[in-house]
Amino acid sequence: MSREEVFSMINYTFKSIFAPYFESFIKMKAAMGFTTEKFEYIFKELDLTVLDLDIEEPILTKKIVAEWRKGRVNDRERTLYDKWSAINQFARYLCHCGFISYVPPMPRQKDKRFIPRIFSSEEINALFKKADQLRLSSTNGKRNAMFSISALLRVLYATGMRIGEAVRLTLSDVDLEKGLITIVKSKNQRQRLIPITPSLEEVLKQYIVHRTKMPLRNHLDASAPFFISYTGSKITKGTAYCWFRKILRMAGIPFIGDHRGPRVHDLRHTFAVHSLMKQVRSGRDIYCLLPILSVFMGHKTLAGTEHYVRLTSEIFPELNMQIGEVSSYVFPSLEKLVRENEE
């Protein structure tokens, strides 16, 4: 079972002396618009650790953190970093509550330059074709999410939204009359609107027609998940990952694994690069386009969006001359930087 599926199933009652503070911290985060499942999962680990120790005051000590760390030997580096971050925040919260606690320092992250997989147009078409050819087998089970996968992949590629944003969509978030998708909770806690293209509109109309015919309870409520399994339950990110890997295999696209992809998130990267490629070929000015694409994708700053300009020029070298012309004032030349430093 994936971590995402574990998070969605958490129904744990905190029992240690930190219980009321775990709960109040989580409520605070929820009020700020953050999703709290990850905090609940991490605090459950810490809660169980504290129960095994003789703790009389709600003060987080270095000993408690060390005992918790002993049980995390199998966690990946990125997973452990996220957990350190949560405990670091909780320790500072306890200090604000008047309990002077040990604030564990954040470990240094290795400088990993992850290069995303940018799918070609042919590969994207192959993924969609194989997703449409999926068939239900007797071993899939009633909670199978195959029904929604084909539409989900098209939404990810056509909008560039994150997989977490997509699986959290409700029926009320998708307005085909206005041609808009509303992202209520994004990674950066910013609500945004995403326009629906005519081709995506046709896909979603077909999906909704079949979705409406399903004999389920409450699946037509405005608050019901948009992408559902055969039982009407929300699709998890872990489920989407499993189906995506199966479709990759069917399409003949190698899956390397070990966090090297291809990943579902690479559909978002592919959307950005393909969008820029199309705009450059049509003679548009990237200098004017970047802020629009940045807002569209929900980036905090232009830095994340600028990365796609470099990816586009590397993957499509024939566009280098056009990119250089329209973005020469955005990215100064190496010669200019050297000359300025010498002066």
Protein Blocks (a to p, Z undefined) as FASTA:
>chain_A
ZZklmmmmgccddfbfklmmmmmmmmmmmmnopafklmmmmmmmmmmmmmmpccfbdcdc
fklmmmmmmmmmmpcfklmmmmmmmmmmmmmmmmmnopacdddddddddddddddddddf
klmmmmmmmmmmpccdfklojmbcklmmmmmmmmmmmnopafklmmmpcfklpcfknopa
cdfbafkopacdddddfklmmmmmmmmmmmmmpccehklgfklcfbdcfkopacdfklmm
mmmmmmmmmnopacebjonapafklmmmmmmmmmmmmmmmnopafklmmmmmmmmnopab
lmlmmmmmmmmmmmmmmlmmmmmmmmmmmmccfklmmmmmmZZ
